Amino acid sequence: MQQGMKYEYVAVDTAIEKLAKAVELNLAIQDVEIKSAVGMICAEDVYSPIDLPPFDRSAVDGYALCSEATTSASPNNPIPLKLLPQGSVLSSCSNAIPVATGQRIPEGADAVVMLEDAAQEGDVVYVMRSVPKYGNVSRRGEDIKKGELVVAKGTIIKPQHIAALSAIGMTRIKVYRKLNVGLISTGSEVVSPSHGLEAYEQGYVLDSTSILIYTALSMHRFVNVNWYGFVRDEELEIRTVAERALNENDILVFTGGTGPGETDKTFKSIVEMGKDVKIIARGLAIRPGRPTSILVIESKPAFLLSGFPIAAYIALHEVVLRAIYTLLKIRSELFVEVPAKVVKRVCGSVGYSTYVRAKLSKCDGELCAEPVLLHGSGILRSLLEASALIVVPRNVEGFEKGERIWIRLL
């Protein structure tokens, strides 16, 4: 095997750290309407120009009053207060003023009694429950204070961020443009599902891997995926498509042709394409997905994934997306992890990070994870049945039945 072609099985953390030192992704900044920013990466720190709420306001429908006037109030000892019209100033603690939820607290009032804790008769309201100072009152700035950071640079913007931005009066925000990812599927045996089931009889394989990677990447709104179709295991064809994709994208992702076989020509084709190519990792210490490789071509990252769907999917999440989050300095969490009890022994492979698909269920009042015991990098059913990943670290042989661990939701 030629120099650089030999598998080394580098740890993922080591490979991503090495990649981050070798390349920079600098995406242009766009100014967009906030309603168009959901799923995009915030390109600025956004601070609130106001207190929110901007004044003390009622948290309920009721009557604004002096809290001290209600000290002895109860159903058996209702406290009568004279009602003043809305918009009045509470000049005496013997008075009360009707207020609606969200309405400014009248001057002189420091609490609100709920409608259901009072009874109105004419211009008198009888208070039947004591209310502490600032009871049922949203204080000025208790939600967001003036000058407080609302959205940090590098955050993937969610609907709740949009709501906060709108509340502080913002209508536009700066975001990074979408990351262009070129997806190339290699393999002379792989054809589009449009060929029909007859393709299997002719010795072909209907594509499931590239469509899996395409749709999984497309779920991230800050990513724009450009798919370059199916490329045969011909070095010239691979190089031609790769060069075109390189000119049109920020990152390249290849599926297929990463193994050591004679027909697996993706890695060799890229390394020898006459460009400035740097090998970051030839093989990664992960199972499934060991053939996964990382290159830098003309200062652009390229990820070579297995042609098997499970191995490619694991590598996408654990390698490609992790690298993208690192290179773009995204602050948001990529994985959601929750504690769970494993109901069967989970075996790892010392020296490799092992990713075991698992089904989640409730047992004895807690979350339990059951390994999907279907092996192989190409078994789609294990993904269909799985709702989580059990990650067995490189230095761990496995987890025992009943052990409580952190799992990653799919």
Helices and strands as residue ranges (DSSP letters): H 12-22, E 29-33, G 34-36, E 46-47, E 57-58, E 62-65, G 67-70, E 79-83, E 95-99, E 111-114, G 115-117, E 118-121, E 124-127, E 137-138, E 149-151, H 159-167, E 172-176, E 179-186, E 190-191, G 193-195, H 198-201, E 205-206, H 209-218, E 223-231, H 235-248, E 251-255, H 266-271, E 277-282, E 286-287, E 293-297, E 300-305, H 309-315, I 316-320, H 321-327, E 337-342, E 346-347, E 353-363, E 366-371, H 381-385, E 388-392, E 398-399, E 404-409
